């Protein structure tokens, strides 16, 4: 072995030794004291759980539709779903799978809209035109899906308010894409009967709500206005806005409005899942590398249609997966691993929102 090879071998061995020593030291400091967070008094049981209507859900990478979470239901599509938006009539779902935007019905794929890409790429192919894999919206009648066309350019950070943006619409019946408005330097937008409202930044970075009525664009309200009255939206009469909220909005605002909360019980050292003031599950406190924690989370938790059953996510020492909770009886059962239910709230089904200079904001 030559001298430089011996030197590389020694250096490599030294690095491995350093990391091994560091790992052992960290384990002695933290690992020995690790305590798993568990579901207290965990006694799941099977029961039949049917929602008030059918809904879209997936088990693993298989998208399905039924009025209950059934592993043997027919598969609609296979693939990892990155983004989704359920139509207002609940009969269709727009999903991003493997770089494609699809519209799926209750029995099969209805349309493949287009290939899509992300504005959050680390390395952007400058000049490449694409449709975004997010920021799409349904029309109130579920007949049209709106989406944003863009082009990569040398922007500072992600091009959320892209100077290359264009608003397009996809007609479900005809299967055609059509340009609506160009330029469209926005990502947040909503609809009324005859207009499209969208928020754009000023040169100083403030936000201005604007309206496109089919012929021209005009400003609505003041810059950064926190609460724009409905009567300011319409030209002759108050408008009825329509907007589909994100999954994040559902988890952070809609669930709490339905009485879902995770509350700490300081005396007992427990965290309790409460729905409408009633306690359903309790979680013991864990201790890990990052400190004390509880193994429950509202992420991807969702009510099935009818709000009787709640899909709830846990990552506990005695169970890691999804539970389905009967909010009437208090019983709960295990679900197949990686069960996800897709529900989209909108401004017709959830009225606690306001119109601002940045668009519709959920209260």
PyMOL commands that set and color helices and strands:
alter all, ss='L'
color gray80, all
select helices_A, chain A and resi 3-29+31-33+230-232+247-257
alter helices_A, ss='H'
color red, helices_A
select strands_A, chain A and resi 55-59+62-66+77-78+81-86+92-97+100-105+109-117+129-132+137-138+144-151+166-171+176-182+189-191+196-201+207-212+217-220+260-265+270-275+278-284+286-288+291-293+296-303+309-315+320-326+332-334+339-342+353-356+359-362
alter strands_A, ss='S'
color yellow, strands_A
deselect
rebuild
show_as cartoon
